């Protein structure tokens, strides 16, 4: 959801770079989205289990944290790669962007 608003504020050549780099990482980002969509079901199952097991709920949250960290890392690496290929103008525009 942030990609297009960010890309739309960049010079055309830099927007192409940003979109290309994120397209290269599409599978990893999409997999995270699929996993994340199942997260609420897993929390619900842990909360409804009888007897309630706080360790089970904790494990779900720990797994979520690992997935989020991996996704953030992928996004950060993508932004670093794109910025490395962009013009100084594009990087300045990225620096001004606020989602």
N, C-alpha and C positions, 0 to 999 in steps of 0.2 A: 504493500500500500504506500510506502514511502518512496519507492523508486521513481515513479512517474512524476510526482511533484518535484522531486529533486532534479530529475533529468530535464524537465520542462524549463527550469531556470538556467540551464547551462547553454553555452554556445553549441551549435549543432554538432560539430565534430566531437566535442567532449561528451555530449549526450549519447552519441553513438558508442563511444568507448564504454561509458557507464553501463548502458544496456547490454552490450556484448559481454562484459565481464560478469554481470549478474546472470545472463543467459548461460554462460559457461558453468555456473554453480547452481543452475535451476534444480537439478535432481536432489542435491543436498538440502536446499531450502525447502523444496516441496515435501521431502521425506519428513522434515521437522514439522511442517504444517500438518501432515497426516497424523504423526504421532501426537502432536499437541491436541488435535481434535478428539482423540480418545482419552486424554488426560482426565477430563471431568468424570467420565464413566468410571475410571479406576479410582478416583477419590471417592465417588459415591459408593462403589462396592466396598471399599475399605471402611467407610463410615457406617454402612449398614450391616457389616458382618457381625454375627453373634457367635461367640462373645466378641466384643470389640477388642481389636488388637492395635494399640497405638504404634507398635513397631511396624506393622503393615502399612499404616498411613504414612509414617515417617519414611519408609522405603520408597513409597510412591513419590513423595516430595523430593527425596534425594535423587531419584531417577530423573525427575523433571528438571532439577537443577543441572544435572549433567547434560541433558539434551539442550537446555537453554544456553549453557556455556559453549557447547559445540556450535550451536547456531550463531551465537554472537561472534565467536571466533571466525566462522566462515564469512559472515557479513563484514567483519573488520578486515579480513584478508582481501575480500573483494574490493572494499573501498580503498585500501592501500594500493592494490594493483591498478585500479582505475585511476586514482590520483597520480600514480607514477607515470601514467601514459598521457595524462591531460595537459592542457596548456595552463600557464599561470593564471589566466583569466578564469578558466574552469575551476581551478582549485580555490580561487578567491570567492567564486559564486557558491561553491560547496561550503566554504567556511561561514558564509552568511545564512545558510539554510537552517530553518527551524521547523521540524515536523509539526 
